Amino acid sequence: MTIGYQLINCPSPWWLQRQGKYEEAEISLRRLASSKVDVKPTLAMIIETDRLEREMEAGSTYWDCFKKINIRRTEIAVGVYTIQVLSGIYLVGYATYFFQRKFHALDGLCLAPHQR
């Protein structure tokens, strides 16, 4: 089963270029893209984006989230998530379960006199 999955699975061009397998990344892009698309600029963009991300991540820690300008970003992100939780948005998914339980208990009852 695993061998069959690996035969049809096309490795990610992003992962391949991070491993230094640029030729394989180009082949993977060709398999994913239309035949009319030139994949070389796309591969160059992937390589450059990865280089910039690695450069930005160098020397950063979780403690940086609580320093200088980043503390404001952290407050906003935590605040938005907290508001979602406190508003009950995560309970919406349980509404169906709640109503099924509630109305299942009422199945035997007659709710209106004309339904007798």
N, C-alpha and C positions, 0 to 999 in steps of 0.2 A: 504494500500500500504506500509506504513512504517512498519507495523507488518510483512508483507511478506518479506520485505527486511531484517529485523532483524533476521528472521528465517533462511534465507539462508546465511546471512553474518557471516563470521567467524571472531571474534575479533582478532586483532593483538596480537601476543604473546609479542611483545615489550610493547604495551600499558598495557596489563594485568599484566606483571611483575612489571611495574612502579606503578601499583595500589596495589601491594602486593598480587596479586591473582596468586601465583605460580602454583597451581594445575590446574587452568583453563588455564594458559599459556601453560602448558605441554599438556593438552588435545587439545588445539588449534594447537600446533606444530604437534601433531600426525595426526590431520585432514589434515594439509598442506603437510606433508612429506609422503614419501613412507613407506610401512609397514616394510621394511627391515632396516630402519634408526632408530638408537637409538637417541631419542630426548633429553635425559638428558644432554649429553655434549653440545648440541646446546643451551639448556636453560641456562646452566652454563655460556656459552660464552656470551649470551644476558645479563645476570645479571651482569657479570664482566664488560662488555663494558659499560653498563649504569652507573655502579658505577664509572668507570674511567671518563666518560663524566661529571657526576655531580661534581666530584672532580676537574676537570679542569675548570669548569664554576664557581666554588665558588669564589666569590669576584671579578669577572671580570666585566668590564663595557665597554661601547662603547668608552670611553676616552682612554682605553688601546690600541686602534687601532692607536693612534697618539703618542705613547710613545716608546722610545728605538728601539728595533729591529722590532717591529710591524709596525712602520712608513714605513719601506722599503716594507713590505708586502702590506700595504695599497696602497702605490704608485704604485706598480706593478699591483695590482688588478684594481685600478682606471684607470691606463694607458692602460691596455689591453681592458677594456670596452670602453674607449674613442676612441681608435684606431678603434674599430669595428664600432662605431657610425659614426665617421668622414669618414670612407672608404665607407659608403653608404650601408653596408651589410643589413640594415633593410629596405632599399628601394627595394631590390630584390623581395620581396613578392608582390610589387605593379607593377612589370614589366608587368604582364599579363593584369592588368587593363589598364595600359598606352597604350599598343599595341592594345588592343581591341578598345579603344577610338580613337586612332590615325587612325587605318585602317578602322574603321566604317565611318569616315569622308571621306575616299578615295573610298568608295564602288562605287559611281556613276562615278568616273573618269576612263578614259581609260589610262592605264599606258604605253602601248606599241602600236605602230601603227598596228602591225599584229593582234591585238586582236579585231579589229573593225568588 
